[in-house]
């Protein structure tokens, strides 16, 4: 007994649960491993895998956003291009209205994505807007290079008994011209141009061998 007469306190001996909680080397209950997706006990054996509906739902949402970001811009591109190919000649105003609506929807996605800080909306809006611009450029180029002349011939007039000496401006909108009898191609006054291994031929259309200074109609051929 100490000299002051106070008995010493017994040493602290933590009981079961306290000892496990305070001992840094003790092995407690199984824990969840975020990489393995299961619970691990003290022996290192893997427990039954755990399912997390929230994580699976987020993965499905990401896959859906990715699919829309890839498919929707291509659909917009084909829609805009098809409008110029099949409807621009007869419904020019309606085509531009539909193109403006597509561009407006793309801008709406951009604004919503910027305000909500939603990356998928930003990507969809930017890609759709790019598809609209590219679709307009490609559609106008195809229409100008290939379809404009086709529509001119399709809606052009047919003229008969045309004299080769008549003013060619009168038949500017012609799709088919039938010349008067005894009209021929004067191959004595042909012009040739060699390019790319071939020759392009040009000859006047005439009714007699009287050499006029002004030629109204020409016949054009290749490798002739």
C-alpha positions, 0 to 999 in steps of 0.5 A: 500500500502506498504511503498516502493510504490510497490503494492503487487502481487496477490496470485497464483491461478492455473487454471484448468489443472495446479491445477489438475496436481499440486494437489497430491490429485486430481483425474486425467484421468483414469489409467491402472492397470497391474493386472486387465488389464483394465482402472480405472476411478475416481469412481472405475469402471472398463473400457473396457479391453485392449488387448495387442498383444505383451503380447499374442504373448510372451505367445504363444512363451513360450507355444511353447517352453515348448511344444518342450522342452517336446516332442522333447526329447521323440521323440529323445529317441524313435528314438535312441531306435528303431534304436538299436531294428530294425536296429542295427543288419544289419546296425550297421554303419548307426545306429551309424552315426544317433546317432552321428547326433542326439548328434550333433544337441543336442550339437548345441542347447546347443551352440546356447542357451549358446551364445544367452543366450536363456533358451529354447535352453539350455533346449532343447539341454540338454534334447535331449543330455540326451535322446541320451545317455539314448537311446543308453544305453537302446537300447544296453541293449535290443539288448544284453539281448533279440535280440542278441540270437534271431538274432543268431537263425534267421540267424543260420544254420540247421544241420542234422544227427549229432552224439552226440559224434561229436565235438560240436564246429562244430555246434556252429552257429546252430539254429536247430540240427537234431541228428542221429537215435537212439539218446536219452536223457540219463535220468539216468545221469540227474543233477537238480538245485532247484531255486525259487520253480522250478527245472532246469534239465540237461541230456546228449544226447547219442546214447548208454549207454557207459558212455563217460567222455566228453559230447558234447551235453546236453538237458536242461529242466525246472520242468522235 
